[in-house]
Amino acid sequence: AILYPWYQQIQQEALRSAVLFADESGWRVDGKTHWLWCFTTRDLTYYMIDRSRGSPALRKFFIEEFAGTLVTDFWAAYNAVVCALRQTCLVHLLRELEHTEKYKSPGKHWPAFAKKLRRLLGDAIRLWRRRDEMPQASYASRRQRLAARLQELIDTPWKDRHAKRLVKRLRRHQNDLFTFLDQPDVPFDNNTAERGIRPAVMIRKNSYGNRSQHGADCQAVLMSIFRTLKQRGHDPIRTVVKALVEYLTTGTLPPLPEPKPTSGG
C-alpha cells in the first residue's frame, strides 16, 4: 500500500510513452485461471493480474487514449485499444506459417501463398535494416512497393483454407504490419514484451500463482516496481528499503527513481 503511488506512476509513464509493448500469459489465483498482463518499455514494466483476458482488463490499464505506437501480437483483445498507431509482431506471423506447415496439413495451394508471404515479410525486414544507408527516395519507393504487394496478396483468391484464414488476419491488420518502416524506435517484433513478461513467468513457475485476489494485486505492484527499478539501473531491495525508511521518517514517499544515465551519457 505504501508503494502503490509508484505503481500508479509506472502506469502513467507507460501511457505517455512513444512506443509501448504488451503481452499476456496465464496465471492462477485461488485455483482459478487468471491472466498476467505486461506493458513495458525500455525503462519501465507494469504488470497486472486480472480475471479477464479480453477488453475489460485492457480498459483498466488504458484509462485514456494511447497517443503512441502499441506493439503486440495478434490477440484480438488488443483491437479494442484506442491508440494512434499499432505494430503487430511479424515474428508471430512467421511462426504461424511454420506451425501451419508442421501441424495443419495444408493443401497443394498453400506453398505458393506461404512463399509469397515469407518473401514479403523478409523484404520488409531487410528494407528496415538498410533504412539508414539508402537514399530517402529509394526507401520511399520500396516502402510503397511493399504496400502494393501486401494488397495484391490480400486480393488474390487463394483456394487453401489456411491461406484464406491468414488473409483475413492480414486484411484486419493491413495498416499495422509495416508501421515499423515509418516510425522510429518501432521494431517488427514483440520481443521486448516477451522479455518483459519472462521474469514474472519464472516467479509463477515457483509460486504457482496466488491464493487470493488481494495477494495477486500485491504481487503485481511489487513485481512492477522491482522490475522497473532494475530496468532503471537501481538495486530494487536497497531502493525500496531506503524509500520505506524515508516514508516512516517523514510520512512522504520519495519520487520513483529516474533511470540512471548510461556509460554513454
C-alpha positions in Angstrom: 0.0 0.0 0.0 2.9 2.4 0.8 4.5 1.8 -2.6 1.2 1.9 -4.6 1.8 5.5 -5.8 4.9 4.2 -7.6 2.8 1.6 -9.3 0.4 4.3 -10.4 3.3 6.4 -11.7 4.6 3.5 -13.7 1.2 3.2 -15.4 1.0 6.9 -16.1 4.5 6.9 -17.6 3.7 3.9 -19.7 0.6 5.6 -21.1 2.7 8.6 -22.1 5.4 6.6 -23.8 6.0 6.8 -27.5 6.2 3.1 -28.0 4.6 0.6 -25.7 4.9 -3.2 -25.8 2.2 -5.6 -24.5 1.9 -9.3 -23.8 -0.2 -11.6 -21.6 0.2 -15.1 -20.1 -1.8 -17.4 -17.9 -1.8 -17.1 -14.1 -3.6 -18.8 -11.2 -5.5 -17.1 -8.4 -7.2 -19.3 -5.8 -7.0 -22.2 -8.2 -8.9 -20.3 -11.0 -7.5 -19.2 -14.3 -6.4 -15.5 -14.4 -4.2 -13.6 -16.8 -0.9 -11.8 -16.2 -0.7 -8.7 -18.4 2.6 -7.0 -19.1 3.0 -3.4 -20.5 6.6 -2.5 -20.9 9.2 -0.1 -22.4 12.9 0.2 -22.1 12.6 2.0 -18.7 9.5 0.5 -17.1 7.3 -2.5 -16.7 3.7 -2.6 -15.5 2.2 -6.0 -14.5 -1.5 -6.5 -13.9 -3.2 -9.8 -12.8 -6.8 -10.0 -13.9 -9.6 -12.5 -14.4 -10.2 -11.3 -17.9 -8.0 -11.9 -21.0 -10.2 -9.5 -23.0 -11.0 -5.9 -23.3 -12.3 -5.5 -19.7 -8.8 -5.9 -18.5 -7.3 -3.6 -21.1 -9.8 -0.9 -20.1 -8.4 -1.0 -16.6 -4.9 -0.2 -17.9 -5.8 2.1 -20.8 -7.7 4.6 -18.8 -7.1 7.2 -21.6 -6.4 7.1 -25.3 -2.9 6.0 -26.1 -1.1 8.5 -28.3 1.9 6.3 -29.2 2.5 3.1 -31.0 1.2 -0.1 -29.4 3.3 -3.2 -30.3 1.5 -6.6 -29.7 0.9 -10.0 -31.1 -2.4 -10.7 -33.0 -4.5 -11.4 -29.9 -7.9 -9.9 -30.8 -8.5 -8.1 -27.5 -5.9 -5.5 -28.4 -8.1 -4.4 -31.2 -10.3 -2.7 -28.6 -7.5 -0.3 -27.5 -7.8 3.2 -28.8 -4.3 4.2 -29.9 -2.6 6.4 -32.5 -0.6 3.6 -34.2 -0.1 -0.2 -34.0 2.6 -2.7 -34.9 1.7 -6.4 -34.9 4.5 -8.8 -34.5 5.9 -10.2 -37.8 7.7 -13.0 -36.0 4.4 -14.3 -34.7 3.2 -14.3 -38.3 6.2 -16.3 -39.5 5.7 -18.8 -36.6 2.1 -19.2 -37.7 3.4 -20.2 -41.2 5.7 -22.8 -39.7 3.0 -24.1 -37.3 0.6 -24.5 -40.2 3.0 -26.4 -42.3 4.0 -28.7 -39.4 0.7 -29.4 -37.8 -2.2 -28.4 -40.0 -1.6 -30.4 -43.2 -2.2 -27.6 -45.7 -3.3 -28.3 -49.3 -1.4 -28.1 -52.5 -2.1 -24.4 -52.9 -0.6 -23.5 -49.6 3.1 -23.4 -50.7 2.6 -20.6 -53.2 0.8 -18.4 -50.6 3.4 -19.2 -47.8 6.3 -18.4 -50.2 4.8 -15.0 -51.2 4.1 -14.0 -47.6 7.5 -15.1 -46.3 9.2 -13.2 -49.1 7.1 -10.1 -48.4 7.9 -10.1 -44.7 11.6 -10.8 -45.4 11.9 -8.0 -47.8 10.2 -5.6 -45.4 12.7 -6.5 -42.6 15.7 -6.2 -44.9 14.5 -2.8 -46.0 14.1 -1.7 -42.3 17.7 -2.8 -41.6 19.0 -0.8 -44.6 17.0 2.3 -43.9 19.9 4.5 -42.8 22.1 3.6 -45.8 19.5 4.2 -48.5 18.5 7.5 -50.2 15.2 8.7 -48.9 13.5 8.5 -52.4 14.7 4.9 -52.9 13.5 3.9 -49.5 10.0 5.5 -50.0 9.7 3.8 -53.4 10.5 0.4 -51.9 8.2 1.0 -49.0 5.3 1.8 -51.4 6.0 -1.3 -53.4 5.7 -3.4 -50.2 2.3 -2.0 -49.5 1.2 -2.8 -53.1 2.5 -6.4 -52.7 0.6 -6.8 -49.5 -2.6 -5.5 -51.2 -2.0 -8.0 -54.1 -1.6 -10.9 -51.6 -4.8 -10.0 -49.8 -6.8 -9.6 -53.1 -5.7 -12.9 -54.6 -8.5 -15.5 -54.3 -6.5 -18.2 -52.5 -8.0 -21.7 -52.6 -6.3 -23.2 -49.5 -8.4 -22.8 -46.3 -5.4 -21.9 -44.2 -4.4 -19.3 -46.7 -7.9 -17.8 -46.5 -7.7 -17.8 -42.7 -4.4 -15.9 -42.7 -5.6 -13.5 -45.4 -8.4 -12.5 -43.1 -5.8 -11.6 -40.5 -3.7 -9.7 -43.0 -6.7 -7.7 -44.1 -7.7 -6.9 -40.5 -4.2 -5.8 -39.7 -3.2 -4.4 -43.0 -2.3 -1.0 -41.6 -0.4 -2.5 -38.6 2.1 -4.7 -40.4 4.6 -2.2 -41.7 4.4 0.6 -39.1 8.0 -0.2 -38.1 9.1 1.0 -41.6 7.7 4.5 -40.9 8.1 5.1 -37.2 11.5 5.5 -35.4 12.2 3.1 -32.5 9.4 0.7 -33.5 10.6 -2.9 -34.2 9.0 -5.5 -36.3 8.6 -7.9 -33.4 7.2 -8.0 -29.9 10.4 -9.4 -28.3 10.5 -6.5 -25.8 7.2 -7.6 -24.2 8.2 -11.3 -24.2 11.4 -10.4 -22.4 9.5 -8.2 -20.0 6.9 -10.8 -19.0 9.5 -13.6 -18.6 10.7 -12.6 -15.0 7.1 -12.8 -13.8 6.6 -16.1 -15.6 9.6 -17.5 -13.7 8.0 -16.4 -10.4 4.8 -18.1 -11.4 6.6 -21.4 -12.0 7.9 -21.3 -8.5 4.8 -19.9 -6.7 2.0 -21.4 -8.8 0.2 -18.1 -8.7 -1.6 -16.5 -5.7 -4.2 -17.7 -3.2 -6.3 -14.6 -3.3 -7.1 -11.6 -5.5 -5.6 -9.4 -2.8 -2.4 -11.4 -3.0 -2.4 -11.1 -6.8 -2.8 -7.4 -6.6 0.1 -7.1 -4.1 2.2 -9.4 -6.4 1.5 -7.2 -9.4 2.5 -4.0 -7.6 5.8 -5.4 -6.2 6.8 -7.2 -9.4 6.2 -3.9 -11.4 8.2 -1.8 -9.0 11.1 -4.3 -8.7 11.3 -4.9 -12.5 11.1 -1.1 -13.2 13.8 -0.3 -10.7 16.1 -3.0 -12.2 15.5 -1.7 -15.7 16.5 1.8 -14.5 19.8 0.6 -13.0 18.8 0.6 -9.4 19.1 -2.2 -6.8 15.4 -2.9 -6.1 15.8 -4.1 -2.4 18.1 -1.2 -1.4 15.9 1.3 -3.2 12.7 0.1 -1.6 14.2 -0.1 1.9 15.6 3.4 1.5 12.1 4.7 0.4 10.4 3.0 3.3 12.8 4.5 5.8 12.1 7.9 4.3 8.4 7.3 4.4 8.5 6.2 8.1 10.6 9.2 8.9 8.8 11.9 7.0 5.4 10.4 6.2 6.1 11.0 2.5 7.1 8.5 -0.2 10.0 9.8 -2.3 9.6 10.0 -6.1 10.0 6.9 -8.2 13.8 6.9 -9.2 14.6 8.0 -12.7 16.7 5.8 -15.0 20.4 6.0 -14.2 22.4 7.6 -17.1 24.2 5.0 -19.2 28.0 5.0 -19.7 27.5 6.8 -23.0 25.8 9.7 -21.2 
